[in-house]
């Protein structure tokens, strides 16, 4: 890494030196400008001007680009995002950081949140930051950290902004986006090694406990972005540190790898008698939702919380590795396939448009019989819609029906999304139909083999043998799956096939162990619980977990695009709205794009966070997963997700709520073009939004986690009429999204009735192709005993009792338990030393009179009880 760093420094030194040698005599002045987000209408000039106009204005004043010039700019009410102003003076460079306040919140996820600051000169040995040696950089960082420990709030904020500039890659000295990202990563490792994260954590604690800021925000009728300036600077620095250190690269040095593991341990465990960092962020979320701190920048808090959980617990690929290790520790057979790789190789379900024509040609009756059956044939083909032409009427939708133009535009958007997602799967979704060759049955045949290996539970084998014994023998043998006496030979072969595909999950083993610990607590002894990051996080979240889940769902509801503004809803736009509302069309469009993007990032963060927590808790212990799931269900998470999907999902995924030229780090390097209403309406060239696609898949996976093997929750999907809502999402031609939609349709198919199955045979075929098969699962016919009525409440109550027993046994451990030892010796009980207050002997006689002598004693009752 040292070689790479030296090479990078060398590459930065030579171009700068060449530019300085070209200067003739006097000092040259240069100005790097970041995006000008908005120009206030209160400018003296009266019209919007570009950055070059302001430089020309400065030249007419004959002033250097220093603090005085910037004060004149500020008097012009120019609301640019930030300025970086280095002064060229001879061979050395004095770096001036000038940041001007902007009216509107950033559009990029990594956005400079710098506020107007008076000139802060950094003269580091007369060199630029990129030209300094590592020791000089460390010395300067130490100087910045020392200046954070001052009483003045304004001075601390100035230094924090300087640290943020370093964490963002010192973009003023870079020429390309690659250089900015490289130096951002390098500076973040340097900042962490010098103790920057711990210093900013102390400042974050101070800002959270700042009652003056909370009371000031509560008194304001409308909270704006200016109320959270300090918090946004601190959270931005901490987010950059976590994100840059979290990402692993093969070129990382041993020192960086050690720093990464140290940082992960510091975030995972309680350090210096403090709670884990994720719990601090959870407390900020609950405090924001309770209304005690409405000025918190909730988007940045949720983004940082998601990244911290991903860093400490691990992402989905690391989760798969942990699952393999866990199965090996429990003595279970290895997994048959890697689910991540299987999903990557799947293709989206998109039946060719000529499939119906082929069916017509093959199944068409002779002309003599066609007249009487023409109407019924047309009606049958109308019912059997394919996935991409399905347009079922939504029973919940209250809007007006779509017009012909909207349907045509939706079809165009579907086709463009289909073409764009081909890049995702590296294979065309639908092979082009042959131009001249006649169609044959081979061309429309389904691919050979199914993507998933079938699975069978122990419960399925027991249920199959119970039915077989009742039919052929007349009695059952309980859970005995080995005795096959009296059963015919085909039953023997069936049981053999079922056992070959038998799958024992980690959850089954954990439930069995929990039952044994409940039955035999003395003989089995106390359970040894490993102190993993997931276990530490669950212990910290246990007693406040309902509040955490409710708070996250409240924010998710407020950020959903289908939600309507209510007076009692949470204001999640506190860190995006400006102090002065826009008064022009261009300003309104920018603010509208920023607000929509703000909500999309919140949905993305919450969906990914909840999914990560559920998957890690399920691997750690099944009852931890069930505890979180049950509180999500009690907080109406299932209807909330269905409400989210009760919209035009295709339009949501193809939304363009971003401005590419303002994204970091592009905005710090390239010249900003002039933004117009036409350019904002056109948007970028991306035909779909990765962020929204990611959020939709996460929410579908979350819904699948909550309802899997839970019949009462599956009935909630049926009651809320989720089938048309979910089926509308199949228009998105993405394999992973379609897989989880089909899973959710499969588990409720048996409850939808024969007419629904008859009218949706294409969906049934897609379920058969994409979703894993469970032997003896009559999902398509509804003959299973689980389809009969039962007490839904009893199922949830039994699960809740098991969860409470697990939490009580492992985490409560009361002292007055029936298994705790009892001292029956009178002498030892009377001889115990009790810690009494110092003034107790003054009131000893009064205490005896009140508590002993004046209380009647019923000796018969006392003897009966003991």
C-alpha positions in Angstrom: 0.0 0.0 0.0 2.9 2.3 0.7 4.1 1.8 -2.9 0.7 2.6 -4.2 0.4 5.7 -2.0 3.8 6.9 -3.1 2.9 6.4 -6.7 -0.4 8.2 -6.3 1.5 11.1 -4.5 3.9 11.2 -7.4 1.2 11.3 -9.9 -0.4 14.2 -8.1 2.9 16.1 -7.7 4.1 16.2 -11.3 1.0 17.8 -12.9 0.7 20.4 -10.2 4.4 21.2 -10.5 4.1 21.6 -14.2 1.1 24.0 -13.8 3.0 26.1 -11.3 6.0 26.4 -13.6 3.9 27.8 -16.3 2.8 30.7 -14.1 4.7 33.9 -14.9 6.0 35.7 -11.8 2.9 36.7 -9.8 0.6 34.4 -7.9 -2.0 32.5 -9.9 -5.5 32.1 -8.6 -7.7 29.1 -9.3 -11.2 28.4 -8.3 -12.8 24.9 -8.2 -16.6 25.1 -8.0 -18.9 22.4 -6.9 -22.5 22.4 -8.1 -24.5 25.5 -7.7 -27.7 24.1 -6.4 -29.8 27.2 -6.5 -29.4 30.9 -6.9 -31.5 33.0 -4.7 -33.9 35.5 -6.1 -32.7 38.1 -3.7 -29.5 38.7 -5.6 -28.6 42.2 -6.4 -28.2 41.4 -10.0 -31.8 40.2 -10.2 -31.1 37.2 -12.5 -29.5 33.8 -12.2 -25.9 33.8 -13.1 -23.3 31.0 -13.5 -20.1 30.8 -11.6 -18.2 32.5 -14.3 -20.3 35.6 -13.9 -19.4 35.8 -10.2 -15.7 35.4 -11.0 -16.0 38.2 -13.4 -17.7 40.3 -10.7 -14.8 39.6 -8.4 -12.3 40.7 -11.0 -14.1 44.0 -11.3 -13.6 44.5 -7.6 -9.8 43.8 -8.0 -9.9 41.5 -4.9 -8.1 38.2 -4.4 -10.3 35.1 -3.9 -10.1 35.2 -0.1 -12.4 35.9 2.8 -13.3 39.4 1.7 -14.4 38.2 -1.8 -16.4 35.4 -0.3 -18.1 37.8 2.0 -19.2 39.8 -1.0 -20.4 36.6 -2.6 -22.4 35.9 0.5 -23.9 39.4 0.3 -25.1 38.4 -3.2 -27.1 35.6 -1.5 -25.5 33.0 -3.7 -26.6 29.6 -2.4 -24.1 27.3 -3.9 -23.3 24.1 -2.2 -19.6 24.8 -1.5 -16.5 26.5 -2.8 -13.0 25.2 -2.6 -10.5 28.1 -3.0 -6.7 27.3 -3.0 -4.4 30.3 -3.4 -1.3 29.8 -5.4 1.5 31.8 -3.8 4.9 31.1 -5.2 6.1 27.5 -4.7 3.9 26.9 -1.7 0.2 26.6 -1.5 -2.1 28.0 1.3 -5.3 26.1 1.3 -8.5 28.0 2.1 -11.6 26.1 2.7 -14.7 28.2 1.9 -18.1 26.7 2.2 -21.3 28.6 1.6 -24.6 27.6 2.8 -27.0 26.0 0.3 -30.8 26.3 0.5 -31.7 22.7 -0.5 -30.5 19.4 0.7 -28.0 17.3 -1.4 -29.1 15.0 -4.2 -26.2 12.6 -4.0 -26.0 10.0 -1.2 -22.5 11.2 -0.3 -23.1 14.9 -0.2 -21.0 17.7 1.3 -23.0 19.2 4.1 -20.7 22.1 4.6 -22.2 25.3 5.9 -20.9 28.8 5.5 -17.6 29.1 7.3 -15.2 31.9 7.7 -11.8 31.5 6.1 -9.8 28.7 7.7 -6.3 28.7 6.5 -4.3 25.5 6.5 -0.6 26.0 5.7 0.9 22.5 5.8 4.6 23.0 5.2 3.7 25.0 2.1 2.4 21.9 0.3 -0.8 20.4 -0.8 -2.4 17.5 1.1 -1.5 15.0 -1.6 2.1 16.0 -1.6 2.6 15.6 2.2 4.3 12.6 3.7 2.3 10.3 5.9 3.9 11.6 9.1 3.0 15.2 8.2 -0.6 14.1 7.4 -0.9 12.3 10.8 0.5 15.4 12.6 -2.1 17.6 10.9 -4.9 15.2 11.7 -3.8 15.2 15.4 -3.9 19.0 15.3 -7.5 18.9 14.0 -8.6 16.4 16.7 -7.0 18.6 19.4 -9.0 21.5 18.2 -12.3 19.5 18.4 -12.0 19.7 22.2 -12.9 23.3 22.5 -15.9 24.9 24.3 -17.0 27.0 21.3 -19.6 25.2 19.3 -18.8 27.2 16.1 -15.1 26.4 16.3 -15.8 22.7 16.7 -18.1 22.7 13.7 -15.4 24.4 11.5 -12.9 21.7 12.4 -15.5 19.0 11.8 -16.0 20.4 8.3 -12.3 20.3 7.7 -12.3 16.6 8.7 -15.2 16.0 6.4 -13.3 17.5 3.5 -10.5 15.0 4.1 -12.9 12.1 4.4 -14.4 13.1 1.0 -11.1 12.8 -0.7 -9.7 16.3 -0.8 -11.4 16.8 -4.1 -10.0 20.2 -4.7 -6.5 18.7 -5.4 -7.8 15.8 -7.7 -8.3 15.7 -11.4 -10.5 12.6 -11.8 -13.2 10.7 -10.0 -10.9 7.8 -9.5 -8.4 10.0 -7.6 -11.2 11.4 -5.4 -12.4 7.9 -4.4 -8.8 6.7 -3.9 -7.9 9.5 -1.6 -11.2 9.3 0.2 -10.4 5.7 1.1 -6.8 6.5 2.1 -7.8 9.4 4.2 -10.6 7.4 6.0 -8.1 4.7 7.1 -5.7 7.5 8.2 -8.5 9.3 10.1 -9.6 6.1 11.9 -6.0 5.1 12.9 -5.6 8.5 14.5 -8.8 8.1 16.6 -11.2 10.3 14.6 -14.2 7.9 15.0 -14.0 7.9 18.8 -13.7 11.7 18.9 -16.7 12.1 16.6 -18.7 9.6 18.7 -18.3 11.8 21.7 -19.5 14.8 19.7 -22.5 12.7 18.5 -23.4 11.9 22.1 -23.2 15.6 22.9 -25.5 16.5 20.0 -28.0 13.8 20.9 -28.2 15.1 24.5 -28.4 18.7 23.4 -31.7 19.7 25.0 -31.4 23.2 23.7 -31.4 22.1 20.1 -34.4 19.8 20.7 -36.4 22.4 22.4 -35.6 25.0 19.7 -36.7 22.6 17.0 -40.0 21.8 18.9 -40.8 25.5 19.1 -40.4 26.1 15.4 -43.5 25.7 13.2 -41.5 24.2 10.4 -38.2 22.4 10.7 -35.6 22.9 7.9 -32.2 21.6 7.0 -30.5 24.3 9.0 -31.7 22.8 12.3 -29.5 19.7 11.8 -26.3 21.1 10.5 -24.0 19.8 13.2 -25.6 16.3 13.2 -25.3 16.0 9.4 -21.6 16.8 9.5 -20.9 14.3 12.2 -23.0 11.5 10.6 -21.5 12.2 7.2 -17.9 11.7 8.5 -18.9 8.5 10.4 -20.7 7.1 7.4 -17.7 7.7 5.1 -15.4 6.0 7.7 -17.7 3.0 8.0 -18.3 2.6 4.3 -14.7 3.0 3.1 -13.2 0.7 5.8 -16.0 -1.9 5.4 -15.2 -2.6 1.7 -12.5 -5.1 1.3 -10.0 -5.1 -1.6 -7.2 -7.5 -2.6 -4.7 -4.6 -2.6 -5.3 -3.7 1.0 -2.2 -3.8 3.2 -1.9 -5.9 6.3 -2.2 -2.7 8.4 -5.5 -1.8 6.8 -6.8 -5.3 7.3 -5.9 -5.2 10.9 -7.6 -1.8 11.2 -10.7 -3.2 9.6 -11.0 -6.0 12.1 -10.3 -3.7 15.0 -13.0 -1.3 13.8 -15.5 -4.1 13.4 -14.8 -5.3 17.0 -15.1 -1.7 18.2 -18.5 -1.3 16.6 -19.8 -4.8 17.5 -19.1 -5.0 21.3 -19.5 -2.7 24.2 -16.4 -0.6 24.6 -15.6 1.3 27.8 -18.9 0.3 29.4 -20.8 1.8 26.5 -23.5 0.2 24.4 -22.8 -1.0 20.8 -22.9 1.8 18.3 -25.9 0.3 16.5 -28.0 0.6 19.7 -27.1 4.3 19.9 -28.4 4.8 16.3 -31.6 2.8 17.2 -32.2 5.1 20.1 -31.9 8.1 17.8 -34.6 6.5 15.6 -37.0 6.0 18.5 -36.3 9.5 19.8 -37.1 10.9 16.4 -40.3 9.0 16.1 -41.5 9.9 19.6 -41.3 13.6 18.6 -38.6 14.4 21.2 -36.0 15.2 18.5 -37.8 16.1 15.2 -34.7 17.8 13.9 -32.6 14.5 13.6 -31.5 13.9 10.0 -33.2 10.5 9.9 -32.0 9.6 6.4 -28.4 9.8 7.4 -29.1 7.9 10.7 -30.8 5.1 8.9 -28.1 4.8 6.2 -25.4 4.7 8.9 -27.4 2.2 10.9 -27.8 -0.1 7.9 -24.1 0.1 7.0 -23.0 -0.5 10.7 -25.2 -3.7 10.9 -23.9 -4.9 7.6 -20.3 -4.2 8.7 -20.6 -5.9 12.1 -22.9 -8.8 11.3 -21.9 -9.3 7.6 -23.7 -9.1 4.3 -25.6 -11.8 2.4 -22.6 -13.6 1.1 -21.0 -13.7 4.5 -24.3 -14.9 5.9 -24.1 -17.9 3.5 -20.6 -18.7 4.8 -21.8 -18.6 8.4 -24.7 -20.9 7.5 -22.4 -23.5 6.1 -20.2 -23.3 9.2 -23.2 -23.6 11.5 -24.5 -26.7 9.7 -21.0 -28.3 10.0 -20.9 -27.5 13.7 -24.3 -29.1 14.3 -23.4 -32.2 12.3 -25.9 -31.5 9.5 -25.3 -32.4 5.8 -24.0 -29.6 3.6 -26.4 -27.5 1.6 -27.4 -28.9 -1.8 -26.9 -25.6 -3.6 -25.9 -22.0 -3.0 -29.2 -20.0 -3.2 -27.3 -16.8 -4.3 -25.8 -18.5 -7.3 -29.0 -20.2 -8.2 -30.9 -16.9 -8.3 -28.2 -15.3 -10.4 -28.5 -18.0 -13.0 -32.3 -17.8 -13.2 -34.1 -15.9 -16.0 -37.2 -13.8 -15.7 -40.5 -15.4 -16.6 -41.6 -13.9 -19.9 -43.6 -16.3 -22.1 -43.2 -15.5 -25.8 -46.1 -13.6 -27.4 -46.6 -16.3 -29.9 -47.3 -19.0 -27.4 -51.0 -18.3 -27.4 -51.0 -18.4 -31.2 -49.3 -21.8 -31.1 -51.9 -23.0 -28.6 -54.7 -21.9 -30.9 -53.2 -23.6 -33.9 -52.7 -26.9 -32.1 -55.9 -27.0 -30.2 -58.2 -25.5 -32.8 -61.2 -27.8 -33.7 -62.2 -28.6 -37.2 -64.1 -25.8 -39.1 -67.3 -27.7 -38.8 -67.2 -27.7 -35.0 -65.7 -24.2 -34.7 -69.0 -22.3 -34.9 -70.6 -23.5 -31.8 -67.4 -23.3 -29.7 -66.0 -20.0 -30.9 -67.3 -18.0 -28.0 -66.2 -20.4 -25.4 -62.7 -20.6 -26.9 -62.4 -16.9 -26.9 -63.5 -16.7 -23.3 -61.0 -19.4 -22.3 -58.1 -17.7 -23.9 -59.1 -14.5 -22.3 -58.9 -16.0 -18.8 -55.4 -17.6 -19.4 -53.5 -14.3 -19.7 -49.8 -14.4 -19.8 -47.7 -12.7 -17.2 -46.8 -9.6 -19.3 -50.3 -8.8 -20.6 -52.0 -9.4 -17.3 -53.9 -6.4 -16.0 -56.2 -7.5 -13.2 -58.5 -4.9 -11.6 -57.3 -3.9 -8.2 -60.1 -4.1 -5.6 -58.4 -1.7 -3.3 -57.5 1.0 -5.8 -59.6 4.1 -5.5 -58.1 6.0 -8.4 -59.6 6.4 -11.9 -59.0 3.5 -14.3 -56.1 4.0 -16.6 -56.7 5.5 -20.0 -55.5 4.1 -23.3 -52.5 6.5 -23.4 -51.4 5.4 -19.9 -51.7 1.8 -20.8 -49.6 2.4 -23.9 -46.9 4.2 -21.9 -46.9 1.5 -19.4 -46.3 -1.1 -22.1 -43.5 1.0 -23.5 -41.9 1.3 -20.1 -42.2 -2.4 -19.6 -40.4 -3.1 -22.9 -37.6 -0.7 -22.1 -37.1 -2.2 -18.6 -37.1 -5.6 -20.2 -34.3 -4.6 -22.5 -32.3 -2.9 -19.8 -32.5 -5.9 -17.4 -30.9 -8.0 -20.1 -27.6 -6.5 -19.0 -28.3 -7.8 -15.5 -28.7 -11.4 -16.5 -26.2 -11.5 -19.3 -28.7 -13.4 -21.4 -31.7 -12.3 -23.5 -34.9 -12.7 -21.5 -37.0 -13.7 -24.5 -35.3 -15.3 -27.6 -36.3 -13.5 -30.8 -39.0 -15.4 -32.8 -37.7 -16.9 -36.0 -38.6 -14.9 -39.1 -39.2 -17.6 -41.7 -38.9 -21.0 -40.1 -42.3 -22.4 -38.9 -42.9 -22.7 -35.2 -42.5 -26.0 -33.5 -43.2 -27.3 -30.0 -39.4 -27.6 -29.3 -38.9 -23.9 -29.5 -41.4 -23.1 -26.8 -40.5 -26.0 -24.6 -39.5 -25.2 -21.0 -35.8 -25.6 -20.0 -34.7 -29.0 -18.8 -34.5 -29.5 -15.1 -35.7 -27.3 -12.3 -33.4 -24.7 -10.6 -34.0 -26.0 -7.0 -33.5 -29.4 -5.4 -36.8 -30.5 -3.7 -36.9 -30.6 0.1 -38.9 -32.7 2.5 -39.4 -31.9 6.2 -39.6 -34.5 9.0 -43.1 -33.4 9.6 -44.1 -34.3 6.0 -42.7 -37.8 6.3 -44.6 -38.3 9.6 -47.8 -37.0 8.1 -47.5 -39.3 5.0 -46.9 -42.4 7.1 -49.8 -41.5 9.4 -52.2 -41.3 6.5 -50.8 -44.5 5.0 -51.1 -46.5 8.2 -54.6 -45.3 8.8 -55.6 -46.4 5.4 -53.9 -49.8 5.2 -53.4 -50.9 8.9 -56.0 -48.9 10.9 -53.6 -47.4 13.5 -50.6 -45.1 13.8 -47.2 -45.4 15.4 -46.7 -41.7 16.3 -43.4 -40.3 15.1 -41.9 -43.6 14.1 -40.7 -43.3 10.5 -38.7 -46.5 10.3 -41.3 -49.2 10.8 -43.0 -50.0 7.5 -44.6 -53.4 8.4 -47.9 -54.0 6.8 -47.6 -51.3 4.2 -47.5 -52.1 0.5 -44.4 -51.9 -1.6 -45.1 -48.6 -3.3 -45.4 -46.9 0.1 -41.9 -48.3 0.9 -40.5 -46.7 -2.3 -42.3 -43.4 -1.5 -40.8 -43.3 2.0 -37.4 -44.0 0.6 -37.7 -41.2 -1.9 -38.9 -38.8 0.8 -36.0 -39.6 3.1 -33.5 -39.1 0.2 -34.7 -35.5 -0.1 -35.1 -34.9 3.7 -33.8 -31.5 4.8 -33.1 -30.8 8.4 -32.7 -27.0 9.0 -30.7 -25.3 11.7 -34.0 -24.0 13.1 -35.3 -27.6 13.6 -32.2 -28.5 15.7 -32.5 -25.3 17.7 -36.2 -25.9 18.5 -35.4 -29.5 19.5 -32.6 -28.3 21.8 -34.8 -25.7 23.3 -37.5 -28.3 24.1 -34.9 -30.5 25.8 -33.6 -27.6 27.9 -37.2 -26.8 29.0 -37.9 -30.4 30.0 -34.5 -31.2 31.7 -33.0 -28.0 33.0 -31.1 -29.6 35.8 -29.6 -32.6 34.0 -28.5 -30.6 30.9 -27.1 -27.7 32.9 -26.8 -24.2 31.8 -26.5 -23.4 28.1 -23.3 -22.0 26.9 -24.1 -19.0 24.6 -21.2 -17.7 22.5 -20.7 -14.0 22.6 -21.1 -13.2 18.9 -21.8 -9.7 17.5 -25.3 -10.9 16.6 -25.9 -12.2 20.2 -24.6 -9.0 21.7 -26.9 -6.9 19.4 -30.0 -9.0 20.3 -29.3 -8.7 24.0 -29.0 -5.0 23.7 -32.2 -4.7 21.6 -34.3 -7.2 23.6 -36.2 -5.0 26.0 -36.7 -2.1 23.6 -37.2 -4.2 20.4 -40.9 -3.5 20.1 -40.3 0.2 20.1 -37.5 -0.2 17.5 -39.7 -2.1 15.1 -42.6 0.3 15.5 -40.4 3.3 14.9 -38.9 1.7 11.7 -42.3 0.9 10.3 -43.6 4.3 11.1 -40.8 5.9 9.1 -41.4 3.3 6.3 -45.0 4.2 6.2 -44.2 7.9 5.9 -41.7 7.3 3.1 -44.0 5.0 1.1 -45.0 6.6 -2.2 -48.6 5.5 -1.7 -48.9 7.2 1.7 -50.9 10.4 2.0 -49.9 13.3 4.2 -51.6 13.3 7.5 -51.4 15.6 10.5 -50.3 12.9 12.9 -47.6 11.4 10.5 -43.9 11.7 11.1 -42.1 14.6 9.3 -39.2 12.8 7.6 -38.4 15.8 5.4 -36.7 17.8 8.2 -33.3 17.3 6.7 -34.3 18.0 3.1 -36.6 21.1 3.2 -34.9 24.5 2.9 -35.4 27.5 5.1 -37.1 29.4 2.3 -39.4 27.5 0.0 -38.8 27.6 -3.7 -40.5 30.4 -5.7 -39.6 29.4 -9.3 -40.5 26.4 -11.4 -36.9 25.2 -11.6 -36.4 25.4 -7.8 -39.7 23.5 -7.3 -38.6 20.7 -9.7 -35.3 20.4 -7.9 -36.9 20.2 -4.5 -39.5 17.7 -5.8 -36.7 15.4 -7.2 -34.8 15.8 -3.9 -37.8 14.9 -1.8 -38.6 11.8 -3.8 -35.0 10.7 -3.7 -34.9 11.3 0.0 -37.9 9.0 0.5 -36.4 6.3 -1.8 -33.2 6.2 0.2 -35.2 5.8 3.5 -37.2 2.9 2.0 -34.0 1.3 0.8 -32.2 1.6 4.2 -35.1 0.3 6.3 -35.9 -2.6 4.0 -32.3 -3.8 3.9 -31.8 -3.3 7.6 -34.9 -5.3 8.5 -34.0 -8.1 6.1 -30.4 -8.3 7.5 -31.6 -8.4 11.1 -34.1 -11.2 10.4 -31.6 -13.4 8.5 -28.9 -13.0 11.1 -31.2 -13.6 14.0 -32.7 -16.7 12.3 -29.2 -18.1 12.0 -28.2 -17.2 15.5 -31.4 -18.7 17.0 -34.8 -19.3 15.5 -36.7 -17.8 18.5 -34.8 -14.5 18.1 -36.0 -14.4 14.6 -39.6 -15.3 15.6 -39.5 -12.6 18.3 -38.6 -9.9 15.8 -41.1 -11.3 13.2 -44.0 -11.4 15.6 -43.5 -7.8 16.6 -43.3 -6.8 13.0 -46.6 -8.6 12.4 -48.2 -7.0 15.4 -47.2 -3.6 14.1 -49.0 -4.3 10.8 -45.9 -4.8 8.7 -47.8 -7.2 6.3 -50.5 -4.7 5.2 -47.9 -2.0 5.1 -45.8 -3.9 2.5 -48.9 -4.7 0.5 -49.8 -1.0 0.6 -46.4 -0.2 -0.7 -46.9 -2.5 -3.7 -50.4 -1.2 -4.3 -49.0 1.1 -7.0 -47.6 1.0 -10.4 -44.4 -0.9 -9.5 -43.1 -0.6 -13.0 -43.2 3.2 -12.8 -41.6 3.1 -9.4 -38.7 1.1 -10.6 -38.2 3.3 -13.7 -38.4 6.5 -11.7 -35.6 9.0 -12.3 -35.4 11.0 -9.1 -31.8 11.9 -9.4 -29.6 14.4 -11.2 -26.4 12.6 -12.4 -24.3 15.7 -12.7 -24.8 16.5 -9.0 -23.7 13.0 -7.8 -20.6 12.7 -5.8 -17.7 12.7 -6.8 -18.7 13.8 -10.4 -19.9 17.2 -9.1 -16.5 18.0 -7.6 -14.5 17.3 -10.7 -16.5 18.1 -13.8 -17.8 21.5 -14.8 -21.5 21.8 -13.9 -23.8 22.3 -16.9 -26.6 24.7 -16.6 -29.7 23.0 -15.3 -33.0 23.7 -16.9 -36.5 22.4 -16.5 -36.1 20.4 -19.8 -32.9 18.7 -18.6 -34.6 17.8 -15.3 -37.6 16.4 -17.0 -35.4 14.3 -19.3 -33.4 12.8 -16.4 -30.5 10.6 -16.9 -29.9 7.7 -19.4 -30.6 4.9 -16.9 -33.8 3.1 -17.8 -34.4 1.8 -14.3 -33.4 2.7 -10.8 -31.2 0.2 -8.9 -32.2 1.7 -5.6 -35.9 1.1 -6.1 -35.4 -2.3 -7.5 -33.3 -3.2 -4.5 -36.0 -1.9 -2.1 -38.8 -3.9 -3.8 -36.9 -7.1 -3.7 -36.0 -6.6 0.0 -39.6 -5.9 0.9 -40.8 -9.0 -0.9 -38.2 -11.1 0.9 -39.2 -9.6 4.1 -42.8 -10.4 3.5 -41.8 -14.0 2.6 -39.9 -14.3 5.8 -42.9 -13.2 7.9 -45.4 -15.6 6.2 -43.4 -18.7 5.5 -44.9 -21.8 7.3 -47.3 -19.5 9.2 -50.8 -20.3 8.1 -52.4 -17.5 10.1 -50.2 -14.9 8.4 -50.8 -16.5 5.1 -54.5 -16.0 5.7 -53.7 -12.3 6.3 -52.4 -12.2 2.7 -55.7 -13.7 1.5 -57.8 -11.4 3.6 -56.0 -8.3 2.4 -56.5 -9.5 -1.2 -52.8 -9.5 -2.0 -53.0 -11.8 -5.1 -53.9 -9.0 -7.6 -51.3 -6.7 -6.0 -48.5 -9.2 -6.2 -49.4 -10.4 -9.6 -49.2 -6.9 -10.9 -45.5 -6.8 -9.8 -44.8 -9.7 -12.2 -44.7 -7.1 -15.0 -41.2 -6.3 -13.8 -38.9 -8.7 -15.8 -36.4 -9.4 -13.1 -35.8 -12.9 -12.0 -35.2 -12.4 -8.3 -38.2 -10.1 -7.9 -40.4 -12.5 -9.8 -39.2 -15.5 -7.7 -40.3 -14.0 -4.4 -43.6 -12.8 -5.9 -44.3 -16.3 -7.0 -43.4 -17.7 -3.6 -45.9 -15.4 -2.0 -48.6 -16.5 -4.5 -47.8 -20.1 -4.1 -48.4 -20.2 -0.3 -51.9 -18.7 -0.7 -52.9 -20.5 -3.9 -54.8 -23.2 -2.0 -57.0 -20.6 -0.4 -57.9 -18.6 -3.5 -60.3 -21.2 -5.0 -60.5 -23.2 -8.1 -61.8 -20.4 -10.3 -58.7 -18.3 -9.6 -56.4 -21.2 -10.4 -58.3 -21.9 -13.6 -58.0 -18.2 -14.7 -54.3 -17.9 -13.9 -52.7 -21.1 -15.3 -49.8 -19.1 -16.7 -48.9 -18.0 -13.2 -49.3 -21.6 -12.0 -46.8 -22.7 -14.6 -44.4 -20.0 -13.6 -44.6 -21.1 -9.9 -43.9 -24.7 -11.0 -40.8 -23.5 -13.0 -39.3 -21.0 -10.5 -40.2 -22.0 -7.0 -38.7 -24.9 -5.0 -40.9 -28.0 -4.8 -42.0 -29.5 -1.5 -43.0 -33.1 -1.9 -46.5 -33.9 -0.6 -47.4 -30.2 -0.8 -50.7 -29.9 -2.6 -50.3 -26.2 -3.0 -52.1 -26.2 -6.4 -55.2 -28.1 -5.3 -55.9 -27.3 -1.7 -56.3 -30.9 -0.4 -53.9 -30.3 2.4 -55.2 -30.5 6.0 -53.7 -27.0 6.6 -56.3 -25.6 4.3 -59.1 -26.4 6.7 -60.3 -23.8 9.2 -58.4 -23.7 12.5 -57.8 -21.3 15.4 -55.4 -18.7 14.0 -55.0 -17.0 17.4 -53.9 -20.3 19.1 -51.0 -20.7 16.6 -49.7 -17.2 17.4 -50.2 -17.6 21.1 -48.3 -20.9 21.2 -45.4 -19.3 19.3 -45.4 -16.3 21.6 -45.3 -18.6 24.7 -42.3 -20.4 23.3 -40.6 -17.1 22.6 -41.2 -15.8 26.1 -40.0 -19.1 27.6 -36.8 -18.8 25.5 -36.1 -15.2 26.5 -36.9 -15.8 30.1 -34.6 -18.9 30.3 -31.7 -17.4 28.5 -31.7 -13.7 29.5 -33.9 -13.0 32.6 -32.5 -15.6 35.0 -34.4 -14.4 38.1 -32.9 -15.0 41.5 -36.2 -16.4 43.0 -36.4 -19.3 40.5 -37.7 -22.6 41.7 -34.4 -24.2 40.8 -32.2 -21.7 42.8 -30.7 -23.2 46.0 -32.4 -22.5 49.3 -30.6 -22.1 52.6 -32.6 -24.1 55.2 -30.1 -23.6 58.1 -31.6 -21.3 60.8 -28.2 -20.3 62.2 -26.8 -19.3 58.8 -30.0 -17.3 57.9 -30.0 -15.4 61.2 -26.2 -14.9 60.9 -26.3 -13.2 57.6 -25.0 -9.7 57.6 -27.4 -7.1 56.2 -26.3 -3.7 55.0 -28.5 -1.2 56.9 -28.5 2.6 56.6 -26.3 4.5 59.0 -29.2 6.1 60.8 -31.1 2.9 61.3 -30.1 2.4 64.9 -31.7 5.8 65.7 -35.1 4.5 64.6 -34.7 0.8 65.5 -37.3 0.7 68.2 -39.8 2.6 66.1 -39.2 0.1 63.3 -39.8 -2.9 65.6 -43.0 -1.4 66.9 -44.4 -0.7 63.5 -43.2 -3.7 61.5 -43.1 -6.5 64.2 -45.1 -5.9 67.3 -48.1 -4.2 65.8 -48.5 -6.8 63.0 -50.8 -9.8 64.0 -49.3 -13.2 63.2 -51.5 -16.1 62.2 -49.4 -19.0 63.2 -51.7 -21.6 61.7 -51.6 -20.1 58.3 -47.8 -19.6 58.6 -47.4 -23.3 59.4 -49.6 -24.4 56.6 -47.8 -22.4 54.0 -44.4 -23.6 55.1 
